[in-house]
Structure formats: C-alpha cells, structure tokens
C-alpha cells in the first residue's frame, strides 16, 4: 500500500456556490436514478435532419440562410436552458424496475446508475464476466466524451496516476476552450480508472465494490462536465462551425477523429503499469492490490 493515498475529487461552482464531491463519499443508491439526459441530442437530430433536407434533397441554393432561420426558430421553441435538468434528478422508487442480471450484463449505449441490489448482482459474477461488464461501462462513458470532444484534439494515453489525484473544478464561468480542456483531462481520468482492470483489485468482492465507488464518481463528474457544456450549447456551435467550413460538401456531419473506444481493444498488459500506479494511489483501492 502506498504512503500517499488520495480520493478522486471535484468541485462544482455555480453562482458562487460550491459543492465538493469525492470518491470517498460516493455511495450506492437504493432507488433507481436516471443518468443525466442531454436534450442536446434531440436538438441536433432535428437540426441535422433539416440540414440534410435543404442541402441533399432540395439542393437549396439558400440553404445556409434557411438553416440559420430554422435554428433560430428551434431556439425559440426549445431554449436549451429550459430543458437542462442535472439538478432535478429523476428518481424511480418502483423496485420492480430493477434489472435482472441478464439485463445488467447487456451492452449499453449510455451510462446508467445501479441500485445497491443491482450492484450486488454484478459483484457476484465471475472474473471474466466482470471484466467484460466493466469494459462496457467504460465504453459508455467514452461514447459520451466522443460526442462532445472536438475532432481536432488528439487524446493520448495517460502515463501516470496524476489525473485521478487532481481535483477537477467546473464553474459556470468556464468558456468553451476551458471545458474542452477539462473533458480531455477527464478522458485521462477514465482510462486511468479503466486500467485497474489489470490489477488484483477486481479479484475479490471488496476490491470490486471499491472500484464501483470510483466508477460512480466518474459518472457523476461526467454529468457535471457535459451539463456545463450543454449550458454553453457547445455541440450545436460545433455543428454549425463544421457545416460552414465544409459547405456545400456533403461530409459536414462526419467525424474525423478516431473512435475513443478503440483504446479498449488494446491488450490488458499495456494497462498494467498504469493500473498498478492508480490502484496504489487511490485510498479506496489500495487495500486490495
């Protein structure tokens, strides 16, 4: 066990009111909590469909103006700040909605929170299936990061445990560039936690339970970051900027960056050094290395 042990931590500051969170105080939930649902995807879906119609189907020579007018109407009908709901978490008290193990192990597109009883089911599965499940959990997080990141920013592999030690500070005065930087640092944090899959931590019940605390912290921090990016309407702005750059080329909706989830295809041995560093750094995990 290392001499200097830490917890993952973050500070969220909105209107000068600060809220400190850490993986030390992260607890499992007894009711079904819904992961933050960004309406940005719905907004972009409508905008993208209209754009396709004007450029590809109608070949409208005045397409950019029409798209701008449509976007203005969309903002008027669905102002972003009216439907962002991170601070109004959806709780489902119906225990009948808890998932059986076979459903818990299914691949998912987006992160989700698990109840205590659901976690107990996951903690009891064999090592092979736990690794598969945990990898899929990380993949859902990477999918969200991929959605918000800028294509031109390359995400590299973390080489030490510093990204799980640093306290992330998210405020309502961060600009788009600063939020993209925090998203990049968050990615390194996620890969650092993923690397623990190569250690002894996941070989026993208590170690896995400790790792779930770190995973739940990752999900909370992800909600905080992407919520703030939605407040700034970052994805819509990126979409419009990309459209203007590439118009009338029909590749305006394509991504040019490599899929972040590709890193999960690397063999486990490439994560071993990082995994041991992280496991020996985090107070929740160190007892089980």
C-alpha positions, 0 to 999 in steps of 0.5 A, a space after each residue: 500500500 502506498 504512503 500517499 493515498 488520495 480520493 478522486 475529487 471535484 468541485 462544482 461552482 455555480 453562482 458562487 456556490 460550491 459543492 465538493 464531491 469525492 470518491 470517498 463519499 460516493 455511495 450506492 443508491 437504493 432507488 433507481 436514478 436516471 443518468 443525466 439526459 442531454 436534450 442536446 441530442 434531440 436538438 441536433 437530430 432535428 437540426 441535422 435532419 433539416 440540414 440534410 433536407 435543404 442541402 441533399 434533397 432540395 439542393 437549396 441554393 439558400 440553404 445556409 440562410 434557411 438553416 440559420 432561420 430554422 435554428 433560430 426558430 428551434 431556439 425559440 421553441 426549445 431554449 436549451 436552458 429550459 430543458 437542462 435538468 442535472 439538478 432535478 434528478 429523476 428518481 424511480 422508487 418502483 423496485 420492480 424496475 430493477 434489472 435482472 442480471 441478464 439485463 445488467 450484463 447487456 451492452 449499453 449505449 449510455 451510462 446508467 446508475 445501479 441500485 445497491 441490489 443491482 450492484 450486488 448482482 454484478 459483484 457476484 459474477 465471475 472474473 471474466 464476466 466482470 471484466 467484460 461488464 466493466 469494459 462496457 461501462 467504460 465504453 459508455 462513458 467514452 461514447 459520451 466524451 466522443 460526442 462532445 470532444 472536438 475532432 481536432 484534439 488528439 487524446 493520448 494515453 495517460 502515463 501516470 496516476 496524476 489525473 485521478 489525484 487532481 481535483 477537477 473544478 467546473 464553474 459556470 464561468 468556464 468558456 468553451 476552450 476551458 471545458 474542452 480542456 477539462 473533458 480531455 483531462 477527464 478522458 485521462 481520468 477514465 482510462 486511468 480508472 479503466 486500467 485497474 482492470 489489470 490489477 488484483 483489485 477486481 479479484 475479490 468482492 471488496 476490491 470490486 465494490 471499491 472500484 464501483 465507488 470510483 466508477 460512480 464518481 466518474 459518472 457523476 463528474 461526467 454529468 457535471 462536465 457535459 451539463 456545463 457544456 450543454 449550458 454553453 450549447 457547445 455541440 450545436 456551435 460545433 455543428 454549425 462551425 463544421 457545416 460552414 467550413 465544409 459547405 456545400 460538401 456533403 461530409 459536414 456531419 462526419 467525424 474525423 477523429 478516431 473512435 475513443 473506444 478503440 483504446 479498449 481493444 488494446 491488450 490488458 498488459 499495456 494497462 498494467 503499469 498504469 493500473 498498478 500506479 492508480 490502484 496504489 494511489 487511490 485510498 479506496 483501492 489500495 487495500 486490495 492490490 
